[in-house]
Amino acid sequence: MSSNKTIIKHGRFLVPGSDKPVLSGYMTIEDDLITYIGEAEPVMEENARVVDGSRLLFMPGLVNTHGHTAMSLLRGYGDDMVLQTWLQEKMWPMEAKFTGDDVYWGTSLSVLEMLKGGTTTFLDMYDHMDRVAEVTGQSGIRAVLMRGVIGLCPEEEQKSKLAEAIAFARDWHGKADGRITTMLSPHAPYTCPPEFFVKFVEAAHDLDLPMHTHMSETRHEVEQNVADYGLRPVAHLEKLGMFTRPSLIAHGVHLNDEEIGILARHHVGVSHNPGSNLKLASGVARVPELLRAGVKVSLGTDGAASNNNLDMFEEMRLAALIHKGVSGDPTAVPAPEALLMATEYGAQSIFLKQVGRLAAGMKADFIALDIDQPHLLPHSDLLSHAVYSASAKDVEHVWVNGKQVVKHGQCLTLDEEAIRRKAQETFESLLKR
């Protein structure tokens, strides 16, 4: 019997969508997989590591399906502005100064925040992606990575950006013990001319990879798309062939019934970013209608410059609350559905088949919350507590791919002190450039 077996005893485990959503009992992990979860005590083998779960709540690691990790360096740099002004006057001028090292430290700051807050998988669309992949490899987190490309530039520059996106996707797919997968990502239909967008679709077919883009985030963006191309963004992307590839779109705030139908027909996922959409006053996505139509809706934080944190518990809670408030229906997004959006639906949205659920045969990506705290008592409904009462600060332990990466709130894989110092220094240096 090898010593890479862990048995969690006397734990409580969240299994949303099952007959028993809160299961009391045991879970066994061998190498990178969950091999058993149930009420019956497994054989306690001599060399197995045993974890006492009696004061903990175990749940799948959270899956953040849209973000730009390096933008944590711009947290608080431009607040209370509309999206286009915020991008053009604050974000893009600063981001133009970013070097690979800046991206490395910004990503390190974000990954540290995410791991300590219970996020075990994230999606990132940005530049200098080799450095993002480097942090992913070092930290032990799982990631779906892509070079996000803005096509508002001369043709030669477009060609070189596309080549860079293709090379990154090809070179990094399946790396870091399989924890890194890749996609192709034209930034948005309003930043990529149609013929350039089509080149990404062709490349995605060549590489057999999924696609991701921003879409219908603001009403202005939708109106502009109609003015420029005679079509709303969903029909526009359908015409360009994007949905012939497995696809995920970020935001999808301004969708009509016909567009929801098109997304459902093509099995296109939507990354719902409630915190960012509220802060930028972009609007509230029609999540209950999307779910009813059978569209896979997941949750994302977006970048820390428009959120301004990467707390997926906050996104879960917002997703459960705002749709109640907007619709007047308290059942619009119930707690179990919000939890699924942050876990299993998230994994499915980014095409990870073995992630997002506590079950035998699934990857051992899971977290433990300290439930022996005033705001999580009494233990009336622990699933409800996870959605409505908990926060990132309640995360005690984190495992990814069977390896413990956070223990008693401390990250075991990254140098937190160095990251905090370098992030501050990098921001100060950006201001002077």
N, C-alpha and C positions, 0 to 999 in steps of 0.2 A: 504494500500500500504506500503510494507516494505521499509526500507531505504537502502537496498542493491542493489539499481538500479542506474546505471550511464548512463547518456546520453551525448554523444560527439556531439557537434553541430558545423556546419561550418567547418568541417574537410575535408581533402582530403585523400582518402583511396586507397591503392594499391590492386588491385584484378587481378593479372596476369592470363592470360589464358581465361579471360572473354571478352565479347563484348566491355566493357568499362573498360580498365585496371586501369584507374585513375578515381575514382568516387568522386564527390563532394557532401557532404551532411551530414548524421547523422548515428551514430551507438549507439545501446542500449545494455547494459550489465546487466544481472540479475544473481546474485550469481556467478557461474563459467562459464556461457555461454553467447555468443553473441546471442541476441534474435531478433535484427533487424539491417539491414544496407541498406541504400537507400537514394535517393535524397529528398523524401518527409519528411517533419518535423513530427516526432512522437508526441504524446500527452506529453506535458511537465508536468509530475506529480509533485505534490507539494514537496514530500519528496525525489525526485530523486536528485542525485548529478549531476551537469551539468559542463562539461568540455568544455571550449572554444578552439576549434581546429583550429582556423583561421590561425595560423602561424606554423602549424604542419602538418607533413605527417605521417599518420598512416599506418602501414604495419604488416603482421604477424610476430610474434617473430621468430628469426632465430634458426634453428635446426642444431646442431653440431653433426654429426653422427659418429665421431671417435675421441677418445682422451684418455689421461691418466692424469687426473687433478693434481695429486700430483706431477707430473714432472715439474710443474712450479717452484719448488724449485731448479731445475737444469737448469733453463733458463740461457744461456750464459756460461754454465760450459764446454761444449765440442762443438766447432763449426768447420766448414770447414773440415769435415772428412767423409769418406765413412761409410755407415750404419754399417757393421759388426764390423769395428774397433771402431766406436763411441759407439756401444752397449757394446762390450767386454772390452774395455779399460777405458771408461768413465762412461757410464750409469749403467751397471749391478753392478760394484763394489760399487758405491754410493747407488744404490737402495737396495742392500743387507743390508745396515745399517738402512734403514727406519723402524721406529717404527710406531705404530698406531697414536701416537701424531703427528709425522712428516707428515703422510698422511692427518691427519685432517687439519693441517695448510696449507699444499700445496694445498689441495682441496679448502679450504676457500679462498685462494688467487685467484685461478682460477675461482671459482664461482663468486666472487666479480667482477673480470675482465669481465667475460661473461655477467653477469646481466647488469652491467653498459654499456656494449657494445652492448646490444640488443639481446643477445642469451638467449632464454627462455627455451630451452630443450637441454640437452647434453647426449651423450653416454660415459660411462666410463668403461674401462676394466683395472683392476689393482688388487692390494693386499690390505689387511686391509679394505675391502669394507664396513664393518659396519660403519667405521668412515666417509667414503664418503657419505653413506646414512644419517648419522647424520647431516652433513653439508647441504645436500639436504633438509632434513626436516626443519632445522632452517631457511634456506635462502628463501624458497618459490619457488625455481626453479623446473622445471620438469626434470626428469632424467631416463635414461634406464641404469641400472647398472649390472655389472657382475664381478665375480672373474676371472680375466685372469690367465690361468695356463700354465706354462712352464713345460714340461714333461721330461726334460733332467736330471733325478734324479732316485735314487733307487725305486723299486716297492712300498715299504712301504710308501715312501714320496708321490709317485703318488697317492696312495689310499687316503692318508689323504688330499691332495690338492683337489682331486675330491669330497670327502665328504664335504669339506669346500665350494666348488663351489655350490654343490647341496643344502646344508643347507642355504647358503645366498640367492640363487635364490628362494627357497621355502618360507623362512621367510619374505623376504622384498617385494615380488611381491604384488602390490596394496596398499602398505603403503603410509604414508604422504598424506592423503586425495586423494589417487589414483595417486599422482604425480610420484611415483616410480613404474616402471615396471622392470622386470629382464629378462636376457637371460643367456645362457651358452656359455662359451668362452674359448676353447683351444687356446693358444696364436697364433700358426701358424703350418702348416704342417712340417716345418723344425725344430720346437722345441718340437713337440709332436709325438712320435712314432705312427705308424698306429693303433696298437691295443689299445693304450691309447685314441687316437682320437675317436675310435669307442665307447668307454665307454661314452664319452660325448654325442654322437649321441643317444645312448640308454637312457641316463638320460634325454635328451631333449624330447624324446618321452614320457617317464614316467611322466614328469612334464608338458608336452604340452607347451613347451617354444621354442622360436626361438634360433638360433645360430649366433655367430659372430666370425670371425678370421681374422688375417692378411694373405694376400695371394698375391703372384706374385708382390712383392714390388720392387725387384731388378732382373736384368738378372741373376746374380750369383745364386740367390735363385731358379730360375726356372731350371737352368742347374744342380744344386745340386739335386733337386727333381727327375729329369730324371735319374741322375747317381745312386741315392739311390733306387728308386722305379720303374724305367722304364716308368714313366708317368710324364707329365707336371702337375702342381698343380691342375688345374681345373678337369681334368680327375681323378686324384688321390683322390680328395675330393668327387667327384661323386661316385667313387668306394667304398669309406669308408662310404657312406650313408648320408653325411652331408646335401645334397640337398633334402633329404626326409623330412627335417624340413624347415620351413620358415627361410631363411638365408640372412645375410649381410656380404659381405667381404670388408675389408679395403684395399685400394690402387689399386689392379688390374692394375698395370702399364703395365706389360708385358703379354699381351693376344694376341693370334692369332685369326683368324676368326672363327675357329672351337670352340675355348673356349668361345668366345662371344656368339656363337649359343647355347652352353650348358647352360650358365648362363641365357640366355633369355628363354630357354625352361623350366628351373626350377624356373623361376621368382626370381632369386637371385639378390639382390641389390648390388650396388658398392658404397662405400664411397670414393669419389675422394678427395684427400688431396694435392692440387696443391702446396701450400707453402712448406710443409714438403718434398714432392717429389723433388722439385727444389733444396731446400737447401742441401739435402743429395745426390743430383745428381743421384737419382734413375731413373729418366726419366719422360716422359709425357704420361699419360694414354690416351687410344684411346677413349676419351669421345664422340666425334661426332658419331663414329661407334657404340658405346654402346647404345647411345640414339636412333639411327636409327634402331637398332635391337630390341628396345622395352625394354632394360634393365633400371631399375629405378636407376638413378645416383643421389646421394646426395653429400653434401659437409661436410668435416671435417677438423679440424685444426691439428689433431694429438696432441702430447704433446707440451708444450711450450718450451721444450728443443730442439725441431727440427723444430721450426717454425719462430720466437720465441715469437709470441703473439697468442692470442685467438680471433683475430678480424675476425669475419665471413664476414664482408663487404669486407675485403681484399681477402678472399678466393673466394668470388663471383666475384670480379673484375678480379682476376687472372684466374679463370675458364673461364670467358668471353674472356679474352685477349690471353692467351697462345695458345689456340686451333686455334684462328685466325692466329697467327704468325706461328705456326707449319704447318698448312694446306695450308696457302695462301688463305683461304676462309674467308672473313669478316663476313659471316653469320654462321660460324661453330657453335658457341654457342652465340646466340643473348641474349640481356639483359633480356627479359622476361623469357627465359629458365634458365639463371643463377639464377634469383630470385626464380624460382620454385625449382631449385636444393637446394637452401638454406632454403626453407620453406616447401612447400607441398610435394615435392618428398622426402625431408628429413624425415618428419613425417611418410610417407608411408613406407620408407625404414626400420624404426625401429618399424613398426607395431602399430602406434598410429593413430586411425581412425578419431579422432575428433580434430586433431591439424594441423596447417600449413596453414590455409586459413581464411580470414575474410568473414564469412557467418553465417547466422542464424543457430543455432544448433551446431556450433563449439565451442570448449573451448575458453574462453576469454584469450588467450595468444597473446598479441600484444604489439607493441612498437610505440613510436612517435619520429620522427626526427624533430629537429629545422631547418626548411628550410629557415629561414630569415637570411641567411649567404652568404657572397660573393661567395663562391665556389658552392653554390646551387642555384644561380640566373643566368639568368632569369628562371622563371618556365615554360620552354618550354616543357620538357618531364620529369615529376617527376619520372617515373619508370626508365628511363635512368639515372637520377641523383642518384637514390638509388644504382644503380649498379656501375656506372663509376665515380661518384664524391664523394659519402658519405663515411664516416668511422665510426668506433665505437664511436669516440668522439662526433659525432653529435646526439647521442641518448639522448633525454631529459627525457622521461618517459617510464616505463616498467610495464606491467601488466602480471601476470601469474595466471591462474586458477581464473580469475576475481578479484584478489587482486593486488593493486599497490605495487610494490616492489622497484621501482626506481622513484624518483620525483625530477625534476630539476637536474638530474645527480647524485643525492645522493642516495645511497642504504639505504632503510628503515629497512632492516631485519638483516643486519650484521654490526658489529662494525669495520668499515674500519681502523681506527687508530690502533686498537689492532691487526688486521690481518697483516697490513703492518709491524708492529714492530716484531710480532712473526715469520713471514716468514723470515725476515732478520736474526733473532736470530737462527732460526732452521737451516738455511743454514750454518751459521758460526759454529754451533755445529756439523753438519755433517762433515765438513772439519777436525775437531779435533778428530773425533772418530777413 
